[in-house]
Amino acid sequence: MKRRLSAFLALICYLIGFNVTQLSHGQSIWSLPIELSPLQYGQRPLEQLERPYGWSWLPDMTLGPDGSVHVVWYGGLIKDQGNEGTVDLLMYRRRNADGSWEPVRELFAPGEGGYTVRTSITLGRDGNLHLLYRAGTRILYTNANWRGAIQPHAWQPERVISDSGYYVALAADQTGGLHAFWSDIVTENTNPHCYRCGELFYRRSTDNGVTWSPVVNLSRTDEGDNRPQVRIDRFNRIHIVWDVGADWYAGQGQPHYGMYRRSDDGGLTWSEPVRFSLPPAVVQEIRQQQNQVTTGNDAQKPPFEAVQQTALAVDEAGNPFVVYRGVHNDRLYFQRSLDGGNTWTPASELPYVRARNITDNNLDYYSLAADSANNIHLLMVGFVGTSTTDTPPALIHMTFDGTRWLSPRIVMQNELYPELPRLAIYNGNQLHAVWFTRSSLFEAKKSNKRPVYQIWYSTAQLNLPAQPGIPLFTPTPVTTTPTAVAGVVVMPTATPIVLPDEIRHAPALQEPMRWELYGLQAIGIALILTIIGIGVIGGLIMIRRSHR
């Protein structure tokens, strides 16, 4: 009876422990999402709005040195009641280190007419927020000190990076350099499958954005290059990924593969490209499921090995980690490098989740970041387990602990459609996320209701030690160090020190210094006490032996 009772109790404890473990991996650690964007037409009648905002979407985010959160996004104003005209806006909002939020600010009005304002913002080592954004069809750059960036007049006059472009990505290195990437249509591209598709271009600045290097074509694929993501590791190496094979802006091409390159010298030279695509076994499985064979029209469709939404993170050791989705099977895959990006592990499928249908929205992307324990965190829009596409997808957080993926956590899931998440980590243990939502997936089907685009934010605290970031510095001109003649030892030049008069004219000492005398006296007393103590102990030992 006792044995049966013990076995029963052991089973109960096991089940409880198992469930607790599962819950600890799957429970939400994220705060309740809050809306950052102002009220807009569609949430309220136009006449009830203080400002006639029409939309808020395409956010980006960076973190200040004190843990403050700086969010920018594409907003717009409706110019008239007929909704015939719009003013494009670049919006900004800051979360202070104490968790309070400043009011929404309109930083710039880059254009009119609904030209998408894509943005990329980063904190530089100089303490400035550096911003790359699309204004009309041009790509512009500006910056402002992170403390005063909430004031539009604090931002410096913009500089033109490119006369045209669409997707943008910006990163700051550890020496104060800036690295700007953007996609741009190339009129000379005559590829019949991607006519005049865009390619990926690059410029660098070594003086905090004052001057920029000549333009470099980083891709040269002639197949369409989009959605760049850039990371810089602690060794100051630049890692970048992007999607190849389709150009949404040009309306040409089909998804093909993800691309990776690295620069070890601050952007002067770049490694040979590395391509990411589905492994042969998965391709064969897709072929069997779709019961298709190669035909002459396959060139106009995405190949079976095609991937999209390539995302990038770099860990503390400088090793890159990528996640992407299959175009044909709605599954996610990851690859990692253990030698800085020279070689890569085979592609492996992520468990527990699947991507949203590619026909729902092929403009989405994923976001990755590494914490202080070198865990890789992923933000994605998709589905968990056996859920179906009959419900709106969820914003999902997953963690790779170095050996496996832990159970997913839901950041947001309701009647809205989340998209384009951005993830950042402060001090190695504070997660911050921003994203936007659509009120419906296909707004054209709901002509009786105006679509609403909103910006959202959430945060989470990890049970990990803090890992403070690299301190800021004020860049100064580098002075030239004199070169010593060979064989001659250059001795340092002594710097004279002027002493006070009472010290310079004091008489020479005729006796030992008092601190030295007192020190000798203290040592002597200590020695006497030690000798006496040893003698007493020795005497006691002898007396005890004589008694025996």
ZAMARGU-4260 file (C-alpha; in steps of 0.2 Angstrom, whole numbers, plus 5000, padded with zeros to 4 digits):
<rodrens>
0) 5000/5000/5000 | 5014/5012/5005 | 5023/5008/4988 | 5007/5012/4978 | 5005/5028/4988
5) 5023/5033/4985 | 5022/5030/4966 | 5005/5039/4965 | 5013/5054/4974 | 5028/5054/4963
10) 5017/5054/4947 | 5008/5069/4953 | 5024/5078/4957 | 5030/5074/4939 | 5015/5080/4931
15) 5014/5096/4941 | 5033/5099/4937 | 5030/5096/4919 | 5015/5108/4918 | 5025/5121/4927
20) 5039/5119/4915 | 5028/5121/4900 | 5019/5136/4908 | 5036/5144/4912 | 5041/5143/4894
25) 5024/5147/4886 | 5017/5160/4898 | 5017/5178/4893 | 5030/5189/4901 | 5025/5204/4890
30) 5016/5219/4897 | 4999/5223/4890 | 5002/5232/4873 | 4999/5250/4873 | 4995/5261/4858
35) 5008/5274/4854 | 4999/5282/4839 | 4987/5297/4841 | 4968/5295/4837 | 4964/5295/4819
40) 4950/5295/4806 | 4942/5279/4807 | 4943/5278/4826 | 4934/5295/4828 | 4924/5306/4816
45) 4935/5318/4807 | 4927/5333/4815 | 4931/5326/4833 | 4949/5325/4830 | 4961/5338/4836
50) 4973/5334/4822 | 4966/5325/4806 | 4978/5310/4807 | 4974/5297/4794 | 4986/5282/4798
55) 5001/5276/4808 | 5012/5262/4802 | 5030/5256/4797 | 5038/5259/4814 | 5056/5258/4819
60) 5064/5259/4836 | 5081/5262/4846 | 5086/5263/4864 | 5094/5277/4873 | 5109/5275/4885
65) 5098/5277/4900 | 5085/5264/4894 | 5074/5276/4886 | 5064/5270/4870 | 5064/5281/4854
70) 5050/5276/4841 | 5048/5283/4824 | 5034/5279/4811 | 5025/5284/4795 | 5010/5295/4799
75) 4999/5307/4789 | 4987/5321/4789 | 4970/5322/4779 | 4970/5339/4771 | 4951/5340/4767
80) 4935/5332/4771 | 4934/5323/4755 | 4950/5313/4760 | 4957/5318/4743 | 4974/5325/4749
85) 4987/5319/4762 | 5002/5326/4770 | 5016/5313/4774 | 5023/5314/4791 | 5038/5307/4801
90) 5031/5304/4819 | 5041/5302/4835 | 5038/5297/4853 | 5049/5293/4868 | 5047/5282/4883
95) 5057/5289/4897 | 5068/5278/4908 | 5055/5279/4922 | 5042/5271/4910 | 5032/5287/4907
100) 5028/5292/4889 | 5031/5309/4881 | 5017/5316/4869 | 5018/5312/4851 | 5028/5323/4840
105) 5028/5327/4821 | 5046/5328/4817 | 5045/5331/4798 | 5033/5333/4784 | 5044/5324/4770
110) 5031/5326/4756 | 5013/5325/4751 | 5002/5312/4742 | 5005/5296/4751 | 5023/5293/4748
115) 5028/5279/4760 | 5040/5286/4774 | 5051/5271/4778 | 5063/5274/4792 | 5078/5267/4801
120) 5084/5275/4818 | 5100/5270/4828 | 5109/5277/4843 | 5127/5282/4839 | 5142/5282/4851
125) 5142/5301/4850 | 5125/5301/4860 | 5115/5306/4844 | 5100/5298/4837 | 5104/5295/4819
130) 5089/5294/4807 | 5088/5287/4789 | 5071/5290/4780 | 5062/5291/4764 | 5055/5308/4759
135) 5045/5308/4743 | 5056/5296/4733 | 5073/5302/4741 | 5083/5295/4755 | 5088/5308/4768
140) 5099/5308/4784 | 5098/5318/4800 | 5103/5317/4818 | 5099/5325/4835 | 5105/5322/4853
145) 5095/5308/4861 | 5090/5320/4876 | 5083/5334/4865 | 5076/5323/4850 | 5059/5326/4856
150) 5060/5344/4849 | 5059/5345/4830 | 5070/5360/4830 | 5084/5349/4838 | 5086/5339/4822
155) 5100/5344/4810 | 5097/5349/4792 | 5094/5334/4782 | 5108/5327/4770 | 5103/5318/4754
160) 5110/5300/4754 | 5101/5295/4737 | 5090/5304/4725 | 5078/5289/4725 | 5075/5273/4735
165) 5063/5263/4745 | 5069/5251/4759 | 5082/5258/4771 | 5093/5252/4785 | 5106/5261/4796
170) 5118/5256/4809 | 5132/5265/4820 | 5148/5256/4824 | 5159/5257/4839 | 5171/5270/4832
175) 5157/5283/4828 | 5155/5278/4810 | 5138/5276/4801 | 5133/5264/4788 | 5118/5267/4777
180) 5109/5254/4766 | 5094/5256/4754 | 5086/5248/4739 | 5084/5258/4723 | 5077/5254/4706
185) 5090/5251/4692 | 5084/5257/4675 | 5099/5247/4667 | 5092/5231/4673 | 5085/5222/4658
190) 5081/5205/4667 | 5065/5199/4659 | 5059/5191/4675 | 5063/5207/4685 | 5064/5221/4674
195) 5071/5237/4681 | 5071/5229/4699 | 5080/5237/4713 | 5097/5233/4720 | 5105/5236/4737
200) 5116/5251/4739 | 5128/5257/4753 | 5137/5273/4759 | 5147/5276/4775 | 5152/5291/4785
205) 5167/5292/4797 | 5162/5310/4804 | 5145/5307/4812 | 5135/5310/4796 | 5144/5326/4790
210) 5151/5318/4774 | 5147/5302/4766 | 5157/5290/4755 | 5153/5287/4736 | 5138/5275/4733
215) 5143/5256/4732 | 5131/5243/4724 | 5132/5230/4737 | 5121/5217/4728 | 5123/5217/4709
220) 5111/5203/4707 | 5099/5210/4693 | 5085/5200/4702 | 5078/5213/4714 | 5085/5216/4732
225) 5074/5221/4747 | 5072/5222/4765 | 5090/5224/4772 | 5094/5221/4790 | 5111/5226/4797
230) 5120/5222/4813 | 5137/5227/4820 | 5146/5215/4832 | 5158/5220/4846 | 5173/5217/4835
235) 5166/5231/4824 | 5162/5219/4809 | 5146/5224/4799 | 5134/5210/4795 | 5120/5212/4783
240) 5106/5201/4776 | 5092/5205/4763 | 5079/5196/4752 | 5083/5193/4733 | 5072/5189/4719
245) 5057/5201/4720 | 5055/5220/4720 | 5038/5225/4727 | 5041/5243/4723 | 5044/5239/4705
250) 5031/5226/4704 | 5042/5213/4696 | 5051/5197/4700 | 5048/5182/4712 | 5056/5178/4729
255) 5071/5167/4727 | 5084/5167/4742 | 5091/5176/4757 | 5108/5184/4755 | 5122/5188/4768
260) 5138/5198/4767 | 5150/5204/4780 | 5163/5218/4781 | 5179/5217/4793 | 5186/5234/4788
265) 5172/5246/4791 | 5163/5244/4775 | 5178/5246/4763 | 5178/5228/4757 | 5164/5214/4759
270) 5165/5195/4760 | 5158/5184/4746 | 5139/5183/4747 | 5131/5168/4756 | 5114/5162/4750
275) 5100/5155/4761 | 5087/5143/4753 | 5077/5128/4758 | 5086/5111/4760 | 5084/5098/4746
280) 5074/5086/4757 | 5061/5100/4761 | 5060/5105/4742 | 5057/5087/4738 | 5043/5086/4751
285) 5035/5102/4744 | 5036/5095/4726 | 5027/5079/4732 | 5013/5088/4741 | 5010/5100/4727
290) 5011/5086/4714 | 5021/5097/4702 | 5034/5094/4690 | 5046/5106/4682 | 5039/5115/4667
295) 5043/5129/4655 | 5033/5141/4666 | 5042/5138/4682 | 5053/5153/4679 | 5038/5164/4682
300) 5035/5156/4699 | 5045/5156/4715 | 5056/5141/4715 | 5052/5127/4727 | 5068/5132/4738
305) 5063/5150/4738 | 5063/5159/4755 | 5059/5177/4761 | 5059/5188/4776 | 5077/5185/4780
310) 5081/5192/4798 | 5097/5194/4807 | 5105/5194/4824 | 5123/5193/4830 | 5128/5186/4847
315) 5141/5192/4859 | 5154/5181/4851 | 5151/5190/4834 | 5142/5175/4827 | 5127/5179/4815
320) 5110/5170/4816 | 5097/5171/4803 | 5078/5166/4802 | 5068/5165/4786 | 5052/5158/4780
325) 5048/5146/4766 | 5038/5154/4752 | 5028/5138/4748 | 5026/5129/4764 | 5023/5143/4777
330) 5037/5136/4789 | 5051/5145/4797 | 5069/5140/4796 | 5085/5145/4805 | 5104/5144/4802
335) 5118/5150/4813 | 5137/5152/4810 | 5150/5148/4824 | 5164/5156/4815 | 5158/5174/4812
340) 5149/5171/4796 | 5162/5161/4786 | 5153/5144/4787 | 5134/5140/4792 | 5125/5126/4800
345) 5112/5117/4789 | 5094/5124/4788 | 5083/5118/4802 | 5064/5120/4805 | 5057/5130/4819
350) 5045/5120/4830 | 5028/5125/4837 | 5024/5139/4825 | 5021/5142/4806 | 5021/5158/4796
355) 5006/5167/4789 | 5000/5163/4772 | 5012/5171/4759 | 4997/5178/4750 | 4990/5187/4765
360) 5005/5199/4766 | 5022/5197/4758 | 5028/5214/4765 | 5030/5208/4783 | 5047/5204/4791
365) 5054/5196/4807 | 5065/5203/4820 | 5080/5195/4830 | 5091/5201/4845 | 5103/5192/4857
370) 5102/5194/4876 | 5116/5194/4889 | 5116/5175/4890 | 5118/5174/4871 | 5100/5168/4869
375) 5092/5173/4852 | 5075/5181/4853 | 5063/5181/4838 | 5047/5192/4835 | 5036/5185/4821
380) 5018/5186/4815 | 5010/5169/4812 | 5001/5155/4821 | 5005/5143/4836 | 5002/5125/4836
385) 4986/5119/4826 | 4978/5137/4825 | 4971/5141/4808 | 4971/5156/4796 | 4953/5158/4800
390) 4958/5169/4814 | 4970/5184/4813 | 4988/5179/4816 | 4997/5183/4832 | 5013/5192/4837
395) 5024/5178/4844 | 5040/5179/4854 | 5051/5163/4853 | 5068/5160/4861 | 5083/5149/4856
400) 5094/5145/4871 | 5108/5138/4861 | 5102/5121/4859 | 5083/5122/4856 | 5068/5133/4854
405) 5058/5136/4869 | 5039/5136/4868 | 5032/5152/4860 | 5024/5166/4870 | 5010/5177/4863
410) 5013/5196/4864 | 4997/5201/4855 | 4982/5192/4847 | 4965/5199/4844 | 4954/5205/4830
415) 4969/5216/4823 | 4982/5210/4811 | 5000/5214/4818 | 5014/5217/4806 | 5033/5223/4805
420) 5038/5220/4823 | 5054/5228/4829 | 5064/5220/4844 | 5078/5228/4854 | 5086/5223/4871
425) 5093/5235/4884 | 5106/5230/4896 | 5105/5212/4890 | 5089/5208/4899 | 5075/5221/4895
430) 5065/5217/4879 | 5056/5231/4870 | 5045/5228/4855 | 5035/5240/4843 | 5024/5235/4828
435) 5009/5241/4819 | 4992/5233/4816 | 4979/5234/4802 | 4961/5234/4806 | 4958/5221/4793
440) 4969/5211/4781 | 4961/5216/4765 | 4954/5234/4767 | 4947/5234/4749 | 4934/5222/4754
445) 4927/5233/4768 | 4924/5249/4758 | 4910/5254/4771 | 4923/5256/4784 | 4939/5266/4784
450) 4955/5255/4788 | 4964/5260/4804 | 4983/5258/4806 | 4990/5259/4824 | 5007/5258/4832
455) 5009/5247/4848 | 5022/5244/4861 | 5026/5231/4874 | 5040/5227/4885 | 5047/5211/4895
460) 5060/5208/4909 | 5071/5193/4908 | 5078/5184/4923 | 5096/5187/4917 | 5110/5198/4924
465) 5112/5215/4916 | 5125/5218/4903 | 5128/5237/4902 | 5131/5243/4884 | 5147/5252/4877
470) 5148/5269/4885 | 5146/5285/4874 | 5160/5296/4869 | 5164/5313/4861 | 5173/5310/4845
475) 5189/5321/4844 | 5201/5323/4830 | 5214/5310/4829 | 5232/5317/4832 | 5247/5311/4823
480) 5259/5301/4834 | 5277/5305/4831 | 5287/5290/4824 | 5303/5286/4833 | 5319/5284/4824
485) 5324/5265/4823 | 5336/5260/4837 | 5333/5276/4847 | 5323/5274/4863 | 5311/5289/4865
490) 5311/5294/4884 | 5296/5303/4891 | 5297/5321/4894 | 5295/5326/4912 | 5282/5339/4916
495) 5288/5351/4930 | 5277/5353/4945 | 5276/5370/4954 | 5275/5367/4973 | 5268/5379/4986
500) 5280/5390/4995 | 5277/5382/5012 | 5283/5366/5005 | 5297/5372/4995 | 5305/5382/5009
505) 5302/5370/5023 | 5318/5365/5033 | 5325/5347/5031 | 5319/5334/5043 | 5331/5331/5057
510) 5322/5316/5065 | 5312/5301/5058 | 5294/5305/5052 | 5281/5304/5065 | 5270/5292/5055
515) 5286/5280/5054 | 5290/5282/5072 | 5272/5278/5077 | 5272/5263/5066 | 5288/5256/5073
520) 5281/5258/5091 | 5265/5249/5086 | 5275/5234/5078 | 5285/5233/5094 | 5270/5232/5105
525) 5262/5219/5094 | 5278/5208/5094 | 5279/5209/5113 | 5261/5203/5115 | 5264/5189/5103
530) 5279/5183/5113 | 5270/5184/5129 | 5255/5174/5122 | 5266/5161/5115 | 5275/5159/5132
535) 5259/5158/5142 | 5252/5144/5130 | 5269/5135/5131 | 5268/5136/5150 | 5251/5129/5151
540) 5256/5114/5140 | 5271/5110/5152 | 5260/5111/5167 | 5247/5099/5160 | 5260/5086/5155
545) 5268/5087/5172 | 5251/5083/5180 | 5249/5068/5169
</rodrens>
